[in-house]
Amino acid sequence: MSNTEPGMALAKSRQLSGDNPFDLDPNDDLLAEPNFDSPLWSETMFFLVWCPKNEVGLWLHVGVVPEDKTMWWAQTYAMLPDGVVLVDRSFGRSSDGRGPDSGNLQIKCIDPHKRWRLSFDGAGEISSTEDLGKRVVGAGVATPFKFDIEIEALVPVYDMHAAMGAEIDWDVGQLHQEQGFIAKGSLSTAKENWDIDGIAIRDHSRGERHFGKWGGHVWNYTIWPESRRALGVFSLWAPDMTPSSSIVMIMENGKTEISNDFVITGMSEPGGKPGKIVLKLERLDGSQLELHGDVLHNVTMTYVEPNHNLNGVFIDPREDLDATIADESVVRWEWPDGEVGYANFERGFRPSSLPRVDIPARPDSKFRKKD
């Protein structure tokens, strides 16, 4: 497998080891000083929390406001049984460098690369997976909810840029890190309370960010808590649907494996559809792995250029702007040995390209469908 092909960046295939395989600085978990000289500079984080027993979870997405880089925006979704979602959008300024703070949502790094605390005391519009797939949500009649969650790392930090092994032009920053955790705590509404005992996944990116070059992407990170196995895949394509990058990462048994050939189910329409997901990939030893997943819950958001994020689906009335719609799905994956893992699966598509269940695969992919 090569690292370069015409018009496409492929991850450099290799195997790494150790509890910090990419030699990352733990201080990168903390907030950076904003780059005020760059209008497109940004810093963002997301956290997924999912409790399989109670079938409830959280999806948190935060970032700096483009027009005021000392202010943070926050999207807070509580995923409740039967497809119910409580939706909040807030803004605020952090009191220290350990994490974003919007007033009702606090995200704090307790121990870099190891532990975080997520807390919220506010209210959200009562919505649903179906509704988020159709319109902008978050400013309607709201109901109180709160949570207090601590997450503890199960696997080392994965940096997508470091894993590529080459300079790439993604327009999503120069740092892009992910990690899997166990999660414990509580989530409550005005009527119900749930103990949280499950998994968590976090993402952290920093640098210049602009969605104009994106035609779409798929991005899946799964954690299998019992074996401490993690799997991440990412593919990006241009507005004309030409593939531009591909990467596969697998952590297991103290090793980190990087490769670059995979295909995964795309999007038919916003709202976590289709709900049956298939992932096929090639490993370093040449063997092929096929996994099947089921969407358990979903929230939807919209990326508006250059770097604004809205709750739900926003179809811009300007004909020249086809904003990216992103589904954030909780997916249950089963490894061939029977162990169950849980993922954050992000599918980002421009509405004009839908339906697109068969995503672009690298031109020479073993999984590319024949014409």
ABEGO torsion letter per residue (X at the ends): XBABBBGBBBBBBBBBBEABAAGBBAAAABBBBBBAABAABBBBBBBBBBBAAAGBBBBBBBBBBAABAABBBBBBBBBBBGGBBBBBBBBBBBABAAEBBAGABBBBBABBGABBBBBBBBBBBBBBAAAAAABBBGABBBBBBBBBBBBBBABBBBBAAAAAGBBBBAGAEABBBBBBBBBBEBBBBAABBBBBBBBBBBBBBBEBBBAAABAEBBBBBBBBAAAGBBBBBBBBBBAAGBBABBBBBBBBGGBBBBBABBBBBBBABBGGOBABBBBBBBBAAGBBBBBBBBBABBBBBBBBOABBBBBEBBBBABAABBBBBBBBBBBBBBBAAGBBBBBBBBBBBBAAAOBBABBBBBAABAABBBX
